Amino acid sequence: MSRWLIFMWAVIGAVVGQVVGAALASHFSALELLDRGLSLGFDPTNINLGFVILTLGIQVKLSIGGAIGLVLALWLALRNG
């Protein structure tokens, strides 16, 4: 299995896990742990070159639900590949 396909599985698994974790946490107070996470990155920075303005920034939030989704997606991808 190609590295790009494994990477896409990982991204899709993290996104789906994040969404499912947030949805479950909003409906069931016992599952609020799934929506807790860690945010990494830096705020957007503007670079004005006169004729073009570049805005650079990245923010990544990985919650427990997202981490579970990531692990499950990678397990499925590597098990079938």
C-alpha positions as CSV (number, residue, x, y, z in Angstrom):
1,M,0.0,0.0,0.0
2,S,1.4,3.4,-0.9
3,R,2.4,6.0,1.7
4,W,0.0,8.5,0.3
5,L,-2.9,6.1,0.7
6,I,-1.9,5.4,4.3
7,F,-1.6,9.1,5.0
8,M,-5.1,9.7,3.6
9,W,-6.5,6.9,5.7
10,A,-4.9,8.5,8.8
11,V,-6.4,12.0,7.9
12,I,-9.8,10.6,7.2
13,G,-9.8,8.5,10.4
14,A,-8.7,11.5,12.5
15,V,-11.4,13.7,11.1
16,V,-14.2,11.1,11.5
17,G,-13.0,10.4,15.0
18,Q,-13.0,14.1,15.8
19,V,-16.5,14.6,14.5
20,V,-17.9,11.4,16.2
21,G,-16.2,12.3,19.5
22,A,-17.6,15.9,19.5
23,A,-21.1,14.6,18.6
24,L,-21.0,12.0,21.4
25,A,-19.6,14.5,23.9
26,S,-22.4,17.0,23.2
27,H,-25.1,14.4,23.7
28,F,-23.7,12.3,26.5
29,S,-22.0,14.1,29.4
30,A,-20.3,10.8,30.4
31,L,-18.4,10.9,27.1
32,E,-17.0,14.5,27.4
33,L,-13.5,12.9,27.6
34,L,-13.7,12.2,23.8
35,D,-13.7,15.9,23.0
36,R,-10.8,16.9,25.1
37,G,-7.6,17.4,23.2
38,L,-4.5,19.3,22.4
39,S,-4.1,22.2,20.0
40,L,-0.7,22.8,18.3
41,G,0.3,25.4,15.8
42,F,0.8,29.1,15.4
43,D,-1.5,32.0,14.6
44,P,-1.7,33.4,11.1
45,T,1.1,35.8,10.1
46,N,0.9,38.2,7.3
47,I,3.9,38.9,5.0
48,N,3.3,42.0,2.9
49,L,5.6,42.1,-0.2
50,G,3.9,45.1,-1.7
51,F,2.4,43.3,-4.7
52,V,1.3,40.2,-2.9
53,I,0.3,39.5,0.7
54,L,1.0,36.0,2.1
55,T,-0.8,34.7,5.1
56,L,0.8,31.7,6.8
57,G,-0.5,29.7,9.7
58,I,-1.4,26.3,10.8
59,Q,-3.5,24.9,13.7
60,V,-4.0,21.3,14.5
61,K,-6.3,20.0,17.2
62,L,-6.2,16.3,18.0
63,S,-8.8,15.1,20.6
64,I,-9.0,11.7,22.2
65,G,-11.8,10.8,19.7
66,G,-9.6,11.9,16.8
67,A,-6.8,9.8,18.1
68,I,-9.0,6.7,18.4
69,G,-10.3,7.3,14.9
70,L,-6.7,7.7,13.6
71,V,-5.5,4.4,15.2
72,L,-8.6,2.5,14.0
73,A,-8.2,3.8,10.4
74,L,-4.5,3.0,10.3
75,W,-5.2,-0.5,11.7
76,L,-7.8,-1.1,9.0
77,A,-5.5,0.3,6.3
78,L,-2.5,-1.8,7.3
79,R,-4.6,-4.9,8.0
80,N,-6.1,-4.9,4.5
81,G,-3.0,-3.8,2.7
